[in-house]
């Protein structure tokens, strides 16, 4: 009896139910996509930095030295003589 009533209620609100299911499916897909990108970026960073034991350079910003020496991003401001 109650299942039949619930089924008829769902049929009466078919558009709302369909849109709700679509929104839930879209949000789950978006969450899984973002999680996949996050884990991929983390793994890529770990693979890139794994071969580096020590970074030695002139006095400058430590982040700038790391980015230039490991990832070749940015400029080397101070050179060691």
SVG drawing of the C-alpha trace seen along z (x, -y; Angstrom):
<svg xmlns="http://www.w3.org/2000/svg" viewBox="-2 -38 85 40">
<polyline fill="none" stroke="black" stroke-width="0.4" points="0.0,0.0 2.6,-2.5 5.0,-1.6 2.2,-2.1 1.5,-5.6 5.2,-6.5 5.4,-5.3 2.4,-7.4 3.9,-10.4 7.1,-10.0 5.1,-9.7 3.3,-12.9 6.6,-14.7 8.5,-13.1 10.2,-16.3 11.4,-17.2 12.6,-13.7 14.4,-13.6 16.1,-16.9 17.1,-15.9 18.7,-12.6 20.5,-14.5 21.8,-17.1 23.1,-14.3 24.7,-12.5 26.4,-15.6 27.7,-16.5 29.1,-13.0 30.8,-13.1 32.3,-16.6 33.6,-15.4 35.2,-12.3 36.8,-14.4 38.3,-16.9 39.6,-14.1 41.2,-12.5 42.9,-15.7 44.1,-16.3 45.6,-12.9 47.2,-13.1 48.8,-16.5 50.0,-15.2 51.6,-12.1 53.2,-14.2 54.7,-16.5 56.0,-13.6 57.5,-12.0 59.2,-15.2 60.7,-16.1 61.6,-12.5 65.0,-12.6 66.1,-15.8 68.0,-15.3 69.5,-18.8 69.1,-22.2 72.0,-24.6 71.9,-28.2 72.6,-31.8 70.5,-33.7 67.1,-34.4 63.6,-33.3 63.5,-29.6 60.3,-29.0 61.9,-30.8 65.0,-28.7 63.0,-25.5 60.8,-26.5 63.8,-27.4 66.1,-24.6 63.6,-21.7 60.8,-22.8 62.6,-25.4 60.0,-28.0 61.0,-31.6 64.4,-33.2 67.6,-32.6 68.2,-36.0 71.5,-35.5 74.3,-33.3 76.8,-31.5 80.3,-32.6"/>
</svg>
